[in-house]
Amino acid sequence: MFDTNSPKFFATHERDAFLEYLQKGQLPYFVVTNDEKSVLACGGFVIEKRVGELAWGMVREDIHRQGIGRSYSLGGWTRPGRPEPVIMDTSQHRLGFYQRLGFQILSGKPDGYGPGLDRYDLRLNLDRASY
């Protein structure tokens, strides 16, 4: 999954950090599969002190722009007890996707993940989300 999104969406040096995150297994992490059990998308989150944070979310590169990310990114947080706000970081390549969901840019750093891969820190108030 990671490799289909690298190097455009994730810097290749981030692969080890992603594997370490998965191996710890401490936070909720979800995997979306099809009927053939092929992995289509995955992502995790944590809620701490009522602030939600998305982590390592990705959709298999060959099926981007089919609504899978939109369906699974925030939908579970519409129930009572949801976090407020949700924060995350992403590159310039997925920035538009998250802005369409309602995320606002807090800060940006050119080459923040590596050469040619800018970092944007984002925030979303769920009462303003468009998912």
C-alpha positions as CSV (number, residue, x, y, z in Angstrom):
1,M,0.0,0.0,0.0
2,F,2.7,2.5,1.0
3,D,4.8,1.7,-2.0
4,T,2.0,2.5,-4.5
5,N,1.9,6.0,-2.9
6,S,5.6,6.7,-2.8
7,P,7.4,8.9,-3.7
8,K,4.6,11.2,-4.8
9,F,2.5,11.1,-1.6
10,F,5.0,9.8,0.9
11,A,8.8,10.2,0.9
12,T,10.5,6.9,0.5
13,H,12.4,7.5,3.8
14,E,9.0,7.5,5.6
15,R,8.5,3.8,4.9
16,D,10.3,2.7,8.1
17,A,8.3,5.1,10.2
18,F,5.1,3.7,8.7
19,L,6.2,0.1,9.4
20,E,7.1,1.1,13.0
21,Y,3.7,2.6,13.4
22,L,2.0,-0.5,12.2
23,Q,4.2,-2.8,14.4
24,K,3.3,-0.9,17.5
25,G,-0.4,-1.6,16.9
26,Q,-1.4,0.7,19.8
27,L,-3.8,3.0,17.9
28,P,-6.9,2.1,15.9
29,Y,-5.9,1.4,12.3
30,F,-8.5,0.4,9.7
31,V,-8.0,-1.5,6.4
32,V,-10.6,-1.4,3.6
33,T,-10.6,-4.5,1.4
34,N,-12.7,-5.6,-1.6
35,D,-14.4,-9.0,-2.1
36,E,-11.1,-10.5,-3.2
37,K,-9.5,-9.3,0.1
38,S,-7.2,-6.9,-1.8
39,V,-6.3,-3.9,0.4
40,L,-7.9,-0.7,-1.1
41,A,-7.3,1.8,1.7
42,C,-6.1,2.1,5.2
43,G,-5.7,4.7,7.9
44,G,-5.5,5.3,11.6
45,F,-6.5,7.8,14.2
46,V,-6.1,8.8,17.8
47,I,-8.2,10.9,20.1
48,E,-6.4,12.6,22.9
49,K,-8.0,15.3,25.1
50,R,-10.9,15.5,22.6
51,V,-8.5,16.3,19.7
52,G,-8.6,13.8,16.9
53,E,-5.6,13.1,14.7
54,L,-5.5,11.2,11.5
55,A,-2.5,9.0,10.9
56,W,-1.0,7.2,7.9
57,G,-4.2,7.3,5.8
58,M,-3.8,6.2,2.2
59,V,-5.7,4.8,-0.8
60,R,-4.1,2.4,-3.2
61,E,-2.7,4.7,-5.9
62,D,-4.4,3.1,-8.9
63,I,-7.9,3.7,-7.4
64,H,-7.5,7.3,-6.2
65,R,-10.4,9.7,-6.9
66,Q,-13.1,7.1,-6.6
67,G,-14.5,8.3,-3.3
68,I,-12.9,5.7,-1.0
69,G,-10.9,8.2,1.0
70,R,-13.9,10.5,1.4
71,S,-16.1,7.7,2.6
72,Y,-13.7,6.5,5.3
73,S,-11.7,9.6,6.4
74,L,-14.1,11.2,8.8
75,G,-17.4,9.3,8.6
76,G,-17.1,7.5,11.9
77,W,-16.7,10.8,13.8
78,T,-20.2,12.0,13.4
79,R,-21.5,10.3,16.5
80,P,-21.7,11.9,20.0
81,G,-18.3,12.0,21.8
82,R,-16.5,12.9,18.6
83,P,-13.3,14.8,18.8
84,E,-13.2,18.5,18.2
85,P,-11.0,19.5,16.3
86,V,-9.3,17.0,14.0
87,I,-5.7,17.7,13.1
88,M,-3.3,16.1,10.6
89,D,-0.5,16.8,8.2
90,T,-0.2,16.1,4.5
91,S,1.7,17.0,1.4
92,Q,0.8,19.4,-1.4
93,H,-0.4,16.4,-3.5
94,R,-3.4,15.6,-1.1
95,L,-3.9,19.1,0.2
96,G,-6.8,19.8,-2.1
97,F,-8.6,16.6,-1.0
98,Y,-8.5,17.6,2.6
99,Q,-9.5,21.2,1.9
100,R,-12.6,19.9,0.1
101,L,-13.4,18.0,3.3
102,G,-13.2,21.3,5.2
103,F,-9.7,21.3,6.6
104,Q,-7.9,24.6,7.0
105,I,-4.2,25.2,6.6
106,L,-2.4,26.0,9.9
107,S,1.1,26.1,8.5
108,G,3.2,24.9,5.5
109,K,6.8,24.0,5.1
110,P,8.4,23.6,1.7
111,D,10.3,20.3,1.4
112,G,9.0,19.5,4.9
113,Y,8.9,15.8,4.2
114,G,11.9,15.8,1.8
115,P,12.9,17.4,-1.5
116,G,9.9,18.3,-3.5
117,L,7.4,17.1,-0.9
118,D,6.0,20.0,1.1
119,R,4.3,19.6,4.5
120,Y,1.0,21.2,5.5
121,D,-0.4,21.1,9.0
122,L,-4.2,21.1,8.9
123,R,-7.2,21.5,11.3
124,L,-10.8,20.7,10.9
125,N,-13.8,21.6,13.1
126,L,-16.2,18.8,12.5
127,D,-19.2,21.1,12.6
128,R,-17.9,22.7,9.4
129,A,-16.9,19.4,7.7
130,S,-18.2,18.5,4.2
131,Y,-17.8,14.7,4.1
